[in-house]
């Protein structure tokens, strides 16, 4: 998982929770980290704005700048919607193999995910539109890793439930 940034050295990658705590980042300096954190904060604001405008809850926002400029991909990993995100990621990758273990009909899993796993935000930045295809592949991988984190948190929450201890709310 930590090798994802090294697999895409020309891209900036960042995965955080809603408190902007980095889980994965390609940040190489405090200034770079600050920029990625700012983009993540903007992604959260964009999602909130879309919801307030009754546009629904976006799964992904892509921003392209003119004249072959930068490309920014923002992904929203809400554990309550993991089954529909899996379908979207497979379209992203064009090979329909993303998250094959997800069972969209398993309400118990979705409920556990809701209780134990946080919403995650992924940001991928490419310096030019020439790298947009690689950025989409990296975003799909970052999303898949984020869902793996969420599954682990959900599993830990279920273990705490079965041990008789209450899970944090």
LUMKE-72723 format. One record per residue: residue in three letters; x, y, z of N, C-alpha, C, O, CB in turn. Coordinates in steps of 0.05 Angstrom, whole numbers, padded with zeros to 5 digits, always signed. Glycine has a CB too. Layout:
// LUMKE-72723
ALAXYZXYZXYZXYZXYZ ...
This chain:
// LUMKE-72723
UNK+00016-00024+00000+00000+00000+00000+00017+00025+00000+00012+00044-00014-00018+00000+00024 UNK+00038+00025+00016+00055+00048+00018+00071+00052-00008+00082+00074-00012+00074+00046+00041 UNK+00072+00032-00025+00087+00035-00050+00070+00048-00072+00081+00054-00093+00096+00008-00060 UNK+00045+00054-00067+00029+00066-00087+00041+00093-00097+00042+00097-00121+00000+00071-00077 UNK+00049+00111-00079+00061+00136-00089+00087+00130-00106+00092+00145-00126+00069+00154-00066 UNK+00102+00110-00099+00126+00104-00115+00119+00092-00142+00135+00093-00161+00145+00086-00099 UNK+00095+00080-00144+00087+00069-00170+00078+00091-00189+00076+00086-00213+00064+00049-00165 UNK+00072+00114-00179+00063+00137-00195+00079+00162-00187+00068+00180-00176+00032+00142-00191 UNK+00105+00162-00194+00122+00184-00185+00116+00211-00197+00124+00232-00186+00151+00177-00191 UNK+00101+00212-00219+00095+00238-00231+00069+00249-00221+00061+00271-00229+00094+00235-00261 UNK+00055+00235-00203+00030+00244-00192+00032+00250-00163+00050+00240-00149+00008+00222-00197 UNK+00014+00267-00153+00011+00271-00124-00014+00256-00115-00035+00258-00127+00008+00302-00118 UNK-00010+00239-00095-00032+00223-00084-00036+00229-00055-00017+00235-00040-00025+00193-00088 UNK-00061+00228-00046-00068+00235-00018-00094+00222-00011-00114+00225-00025-00069+00266-00015 UNK-00094+00207+00011-00118+00194+00022-00120+00202+00051-00102+00198+00067-00117+00163+00018 UNK-00143+00214+00058-00147+00223+00086-00176+00216+00095-00193+00208+00079-00143+00253+00088 UNK-00180+00220+00121-00207+00218+00131-00218+00247+00132-00205+00266+00123-00208+00205+00160 UNK-00243+00250+00142-00255+00277+00142-00242+00297+00160-00246+00321+00158-00284+00274+00149 UNK-00225+00287+00179-00210+00305+00196-00184+00313+00184-00167+00327+00196-00205+00292+00223 UNK-00179+00305+00158-00156+00312+00142-00130+00298+00153-00108+00308+00148-00152+00341+00142 UNK-00134+00276+00167-00111+00260+00175-00101+00243+00152-00116+00226+00142-00118+00242+00200 UNK-00076+00247+00143-00066+00232+00120-00062+00202+00127-00050+00195+00147-00040+00244+00110 UNK-00073+00185+00110-00069+00156+00112-00048+00147+00092-00031+00130+00098-00095+00141+00107 UNK-00049+00159+00068-00029+00154+00047-00023+00181+00035-00042+00196+00029-00038+00133+00026 UNK+00002+00188+00030+00008+00213+00017+00035+00211+00002+00053+00196+00011+00009+00236+00037 UNK+00036+00225-00019+00062+00226-00034+00076+00252-00027+00096+00259-00040+00057+00224-00064 UNK+00066+00266-00008+00078+00291+00000+00107+00288+00007+00115+00271+00022+00063+00303+00024 UNK+00123+00306-00004+00152+00305+00000+00162+00328+00017+00186+00329+00024+00167+00305-00026 UNK+00144+00347+00023+00153+00370+00040+00128+00381+00054+00106+00374+00046+00166+00392+00022 UNK+00132+00397+00074+00110+00409+00088+00092+00426+00070+00068+00426+00073+00120+00426+00112 UNK+00104+00440+00051+00089+00456+00032+00072+00439+00014+00048+00445+00009+00107+00474+00015 UNK+00083+00417+00005+00068+00398-00012+00045+00386+00003+00023+00383-00007+00087+00376-00023 UNK+00050+00378+00028+00029+00367+00045+00007+00387+00050-00017+00380+00049+00041+00358+00072 UNK+00014+00412+00054-00005+00433+00058-00023+00437+00033-00047+00441+00036+00009+00460+00065 UNK-00011+00435+00010-00026+00438-00015-00045+00415-00019-00068+00419-00026-00007+00439-00039 UNK-00036+00390-00013-00054+00367-00016-00076+00368+00005-00099+00360-00001-00038+00341-00013 UNK-00070+00377+00029-00090+00380+00049-00111+00401+00041-00135+00397+00046-00077+00387+00077 UNK-00102+00422+00029-00120+00443+00020-00138+00433-00002-00162+00439-00002-00104+00467+00010 UNK-00127+00417-00021-00144+00405-00042-00164+00386-00030-00187+00384-00039-00126+00390-00062 UNK-00156+00371-00009-00175+00353+00004-00197+00368+00018-00220+00361+00017-00160+00335+00024 UNK-00190+00390+00031-00210+00407+00044-00230+00418+00023-00254+00419+00028-00196+00430+00060 UNK-00219+00426+00001-00237+00436-00021-00255+00413-00031-00278+00418-00038-00220+00447-00044 UNK-00245+00389-00032-00261+00366-00041-00284+00362-00022-00307+00356-00031-00244+00341-00042 UNK-00279+00364+00004-00300+00361+00024-00321+00383+00020-00345+00378+00021-00289+00362+00053 UNK-00312+00408+00016-00330+00430+00011-00347+00426-00014-00371+00432-00015-00315+00457+00009 UNK-00334+00416-00035-00348+00411-00060-00370+00390-00057-00392+00393-00067-00329+00401-00082 UNK-00364+00369-00041-00384+00348-00037-00407+00359-00021-00430+00354-00027-00371+00325-00022 UNK-00402+00375+00000-00423+00387+00016-00440+00406-00001-00464+00406+00002-00410+00402+00040 UNK-00427+00421-00018-00442+00440-00035-00460+00425-00054-00483+00433-00058-00422+00457-00051 UNK-00450+00403-00066-00467+00387-00084-00491+00376-00070-00513+00375-00081-00450+00364-00096 UNK-00487+00367-00045-00510+00356-00030-00530+00378-00023-00554+00374-00025-00499+00343-00004 UNK-00520+00402-00015-00538+00424-00008-00554+00434-00033-00576+00444-00030-00523+00447+00004 UNK-00542+00431-00056-00556+00439-00081-00574+00416-00092-00584+00417-00114-00535+00446-00103 UNK-00578+00396-00075-00595+00373-00082-00585+00358-00107-00601+00348-00123-00623+00382-00086 UNK-00559+00357-00110-00547+00342-00133-00539+00314-00125-00529+00299-00141-00523+00357-00143 UNK-00545+00307-00100-00537+00281-00090-00509+00281-00079-00497+00302-00076-00539+00260-00113 UNK-00500+00257-00073-00473+00254-00061-00454+00245-00082-00456+00222-00091-00474+00234-00037 UNK-00435+00262-00091-00417+00254-00113-00398+00232-00103-00390+00231-00080-00401+00278-00123 UNK-00391+00215-00122-00370+00195-00117-00343+00205-00125-00323+00197-00113-00377+00169-00131 UNK-00343+00222-00145-00318+00231-00156-00322+00258-00170-00343+00263-00181-00307+00211-00177 UNK-00302+00275-00167-00302+00301-00182-00275+00303-00196-00254+00297-00185-00306+00326-00163 UNK-00276+00310-00222-00252+00313-00238-00251+00342-00247-00270+00352-00259-00251+00293-00262 UNK-00228+00355-00243-00223+00382-00252-00200+00382-00271-00178+00372-00265-00217+00401-00227 UNK-00205+00393-00295-00184+00395-00316-00180+00425-00322-00199+00440-00325-00192+00379-00341 UNK-00155+00432-00323-00148+00460-00329-00143+00462-00359-00134+00442-00372-00124+00469-00313 UNK-00147+00486-00371-00144+00489-00400-00115+00486-00409-00096+00487-00392-00155+00515-00409 UNK-00111+00484-00435-00084+00483-00447-00066+00461-00436-00043+00466-00429-00070+00510-00443 UNK-00077+00437-00434-00063+00414-00424-00052+00418-00396-00031+00407-00389-00040+00408-00442 UNK-00067+00433-00380-00059+00439-00353-00064+00415-00334-00069+00393-00343-00073+00463-00342 UNK-00063+00421-00309-00065+00401-00288-00093+00387-00288-00112+00399-00298-00060+00413-00260 UNK-00093+00363-00277-00118+00348-00273-00119+00340-00244-00099+00330-00233-00119+00322-00292 UNK-00142+00345-00231-00146+00338-00203-00170+00319-00202-00192+00326-00211-00150+00364-00186 UNK-00165+00296-00190-00187+00277-00185-00192+00275-00155-00174+00270-00140-00179+00249-00197 UNK-00217+00278-00148-00225+00277-00120-00245+00254-00117-00265+00253-00131-00237+00304-00109 UNK-00239+00235-00099-00256+00212-00095-00268+00212-00066-00254+00219-00047-00241+00185-00100 UNK-00293+00203-00064-00306+00202-00038-00313+00173-00032-00328+00161-00047-00332+00220-00038 UNK-00302+00163-00011-00306+00135-00003-00323+00134+00022-00313+00134+00044-00278+00121+00002 UNK-00349+00132+00018-00368+00131+00040-00374+00101+00044-00385+00089+00025-00393+00148+00034 UNK-00369+00090+00067-00374+00061+00071-00403+00053+00067-00409+00030+00061-00365+00053+00098 UNK-00421+00072+00070-00450+00066+00066-00456+00062+00036-00477+00051+00029-00467+00089+00077 UNK-00438+00070+00019-00442+00067-00010-00421+00051-00023-00416+00053-00047-00443+00095-00023 UNK-00407+00034-00008-00385+00019-00019-00392+00001-00042-00376-00003-00060-00372+00002+00003 UNK-00416-00010-00042-00424-00028-00065-00427-00012-00090-00419-00022-00111-00450-00042-00058 UNK-00438+00012-00090-00441+00027-00115-00414+00039-00123-00409+00042-00147-00462+00049-00111 UNK-00397+00045-00104-00370+00055-00111-00354+00033-00125-00338+00039-00143-00355+00065-00087 UNK-00357+00008-00116-00343-00013-00129-00350-00015-00158-00333-00020-00175-00349-00040-00115 UNK-00376-00012-00164-00384-00013-00192-00372+00010-00207-00364+00007-00230-00415-00012-00194 UNK-00371+00034-00195-00359+00057-00209-00330+00054-00214-00320+00062-00235-00365+00082-00193 UNK-00315+00043-00194-00287+00039-00198-00282+00019-00220-00262+00023-00235-00274+00029-00172 UNK-00298-00001-00223-00294-00020-00245-00297-00006-00272-00283-00013-00291-00313-00044-00243 UNK-00315+00013-00273-00317+00029-00298-00292+00046-00302-00283+00049-00324-00342+00047-00298 UNK-00281+00056-00280-00256+00072-00281-00234+00055-00293-00219+00065-00310-00248+00081-00252 UNK-00232+00031-00285-00210+00013-00293-00216+00000-00320-00197-00010-00333-00204-00007-00272 UNK-00241-00002-00328-00249-00015-00352-00244-00045-00353-00243-00057-00374-00235-00002-00376 UNK-00240-00057-00330-00235-00086-00329-00255-00100-00311-00253-00124-00308-00207-00092-00322 UNK-00272-00085-00297-00294-00096-00280-00284-00117-00260-00299-00136-00254-00315-00108-00298 UNK-00261-00113-00249-00252-00132-00228-00248-00119-00201-00237-00132-00183-00226-00145-00237 UNK-00256-00094-00198-00251-00080-00173-00269-00091-00151-00294-00093-00154-00256-00050-00176 UNK-00257-00097-00128-00271-00104-00104-00292-00127-00109-00315-00124-00102-00285-00080-00092 UNK-00283-00149-00120-00300-00171-00127-00313-00184-00103-00333-00198-00106-00285-00192-00143 UNK-00301-00180-00079-00312-00192-00055-00336-00177-00043-00349-00188-00025-00291-00194-00034 UNK-00342-00153-00053-00364-00137-00042-00390-00150-00049-00395-00159-00072-00363-00109-00053 UNK-00408-00152-00029-00435-00163-00033-00455-00141-00028-00461-00135-00005-00440-00188-00015 UNK-00465-00128-00050-00483-00106-00046-00509-00113-00032-00523-00095-00022-00490-00094-00072 UNK-00516-00139-00030-00540-00147-00016-00536-00153+00013-00555-00160+00027-00552-00171-00030 UNK-00512-00150+00023-00506-00157+00051-00510-00133+00068-00491-00117+00072-00477-00168+00053 UNK-00534-00129+00078-00541-00106+00095-00525-00105+00121-00519-00084+00131-00571-00105+00101 UNK-00519-00129+00132-00503-00130+00156-00476-00117+00153-00467-00102+00170-00500-00159+00166 UNK-00463-00123+00130-00437-00112+00125-00439-00081+00123-00422-00067+00134-00424-00124+00100 UNK-00458-00072+00108-00461-00043+00105-00466-00029+00132-00455-00008+00137-00484-00036+00085 UNK-00482-00041+00149-00487-00029+00175-00462-00029+00191-00457-00009+00205-00509-00045+00189 UNK-00447-00050+00191-00421-00051+00206-00402-00030+00195-00389-00016+00210-00409-00079+00205 UNK-00401-00027+00169-00383-00007+00157-00391+00021+00166-00374+00037+00172-00384-00009+00126 UNK-00418+00026+00166-00427+00052+00175-00418+00059+00203-00410+00081+00208-00458+00053+00173 UNK-00418+00039+00221-00412+00044+00249-00383+00047+00254-00374+00062+00272-00424+00022+00266 UNK-00366+00032+00240-00338+00030+00247-00319+00044+00228-00296+00051+00236-00330+00002+00250 UNK-00326+00048+00203-00307+00059+00184-00313+00088+00177-00337+00095+00172-00307+00042+00158 UNK-00293+00105+00176-00298+00133+00169-00300+00137+00139-00291+00120+00123-00275+00150+00180 UNK-00312+00159+00131-00312+00168+00103-00283+00176+00097-00270+00189+00113-00332+00192+00098 UNK-00273+00169+00074-00246+00176+00065-00248+00193+00040-00267+00190+00024-00229+00150+00060 UNK-00228+00210+00036-00226+00227+00013-00199+00221-00001-00178+00222+00012-00229+00257+00020 UNK-00200+00216-00027-00176+00211-00042-00172+00234-00062-00191+00243-00074-00177+00184-00057 UNK-00147+00243-00064-00140+00264-00084-00116+00255-00100-00096+00246-00089-00135+00291-00069 UNK-00119+00257-00126-00097+00251-00144-00093+00276-00162-00112+00286-00174-00102+00225-00162 UNK-00068+00285-00164-00062+00308-00181-00041+00301-00202-00020+00290-00195-00052+00332-00164 UNK-00048+00307-00227-00029+00303-00249-00021+00331-00259-00038+00349-00261-00041+00286-00272 UNK+00004+00335-00265+00014+00361-00273+00003+00370-00300+00000+00394-00306+00044+00361-00274 UNK-00004+00351-00317-00015+00358-00343-00036+00337-00352-00037+00315-00341+00007+00359-00364 UNK-00052+00345-00371-00073+00327-00380-00062+00303-00394-00076+00283-00398-00092+00342-00399 UNK-00036+00304-00402-00023+00281-00414-00022+00257-00394-00020+00234-00403+00005+00288-00423 UNK-00023+00263-00369-00022+00243-00348-00049+00235-00337-00051+00222-00316-00004+00252-00326 UNK-00071+00245-00350-00098+00240-00339-00105+00210-00337-00117+00201-00318-00118+00254-00357 UNK-00096+00195-00357-00102+00166-00357-00089+00152-00333-00101+00136-00319-00093+00153-00383 UNK-00063+00159-00329-00049+00148-00306-00062+00157-00280-00063+00142-00260-00019+00156-00307 UNK-00071+00182-00279-00084+00193-00255-00110+00177-00249-00116+00172-00226-00090+00223-00259 UNK-00125+00170-00269-00150+00154-00265-00143+00127-00254-00156+00116-00236-00166+00152-00291 UNK-00122+00114-00265-00114+00088-00255-00105+00090-00226-00112+00074-00209-00091+00076-00272 UNK-00089+00111-00220-00079+00115-00192-00103+00120-00174-00103+00110-00151-00059+00138-00191 UNK-00122+00135-00182-00146+00141-00166-00161+00115-00160-00171+00111-00138-00164+00162-00180 UNK-00164+00098-00180-00178+00073-00176-00163+00056-00155-00176+00043-00138-00181+00057-00202 UNK-00137+00055-00157-00121+00040-00137-00123+00052-00109-00125+00038-00089-00091+00039-00146 UNK-00122+00079-00108-00124+00092-00082-00151+00087-00070-00153+00083-00046-00120+00123-00086 UNK-00172+00087-00086-00199+00081-00076-00200+00052-00066-00212+00047-00045-00220+00085-00098 UNK-00189+00033-00080-00189+00005-00072-00174+00002-00045-00184-00012-00028-00176-00013-00093 UNK-00152+00015-00042-00137+00014-00017-00154+00027+00006-00155+00016+00028-00110+00029-00019 UNK-00167+00049+00000-00184+00062+00020-00206+00044+00029-00212+00042+00053-00196+00088+00008 UNK-00219+00029+00010-00240+00010+00018-00229-00012+00034-00242-00023+00052-00254-00001-00008 UNK-00204-00021+00029-00191-00041+00045-00188-00031+00074-00193-00046+00093-00163-00050+00033 UNK-00179-00006+00077-00177+00006+00104-00204+00005+00117-00206-00003+00140-00166+00035+00102 UNK-00225+00013+00103-00252+00014+00114-00261-00014+00123-00274-00017+00144-00272+00026+00095 UNK-00255-00034+00107-00263-00061+00114-00249-00070+00139-00261-00083+00156-00256-00080+00091 UNK-00223-00063+00142-00208-00070+00166-00220-00056+00191-00224-00069+00211-00178-00062+00163 UNK-00227-00030+00188-00239-00016+00211-00266-00029+00218-00272-00032+00241-00242+00014+00204 UNK-00281-00036+00197-00308-00049+00202-00304-00075+00216-00319-00082+00235-00323-00052+00176 UNK-00284-00091+00207-00279-00117+00220-00270-00113+00249-00279-00129+00266-00257-00132+00204 UNK-00254-00093+00254-00246-00088+00282-00270-00080+00299-00272-00088+00322-00225-00066+00283 UNK-00288-00065+00287-00313-00057+00301-00330-00081+00307-00342-00082+00329-00329-00037+00284 UNK-00332-00100+00288-00348-00124+00293-00335-00141+00314-00349-00153+00331-00351-00140+00267 UNK-00308-00143+00315-00294-00158+00335-00300-00147+00363-00305-00161+00382-00264-00159+00330 UNK-00300-00120+00365-00306-00107+00390-00335-00113+00399-00340-00118+00422-00301-00077+00389 UNK-00353-00114+00380-00381-00120+00386-00383-00149+00397-00398-00153+00416-00399-00117+00361 UNK-00370-00168+00384-00372-00196+00393-00357-00201+00419-00363-00220+00433-00361-00214+00371 UNK-00338-00184+00426-00325-00186+00452-00340-00174+00475-00332-00176+00498-00297-00173+00450 UNK-00363-00163+00469-00379-00151+00490-00372-00122+00496-00385-00109+00513-00377-00167+00515 UNK-00353-00111+00482-00345-00083+00486-00361-00067+00466-00367-00076+00444-00315-00079+00484 UNK-00367-00043+00474-00382-00025+00455-00362-00012+00436-00339-00007+00443-00398-00004+00470 UNK-00371-00007+00412-00355+00007+00392-00358+00037+00395-00379+00046+00404-00362-00002+00362 UNK-00337+00052+00388-00339+00081+00390-00360+00091+00370-00363+00081+00348-00312+00094+00384 UNK-00375+00111+00379-00396+00122+00362-00386+00145+00347-00401+00157+00331-00420+00130+00378 
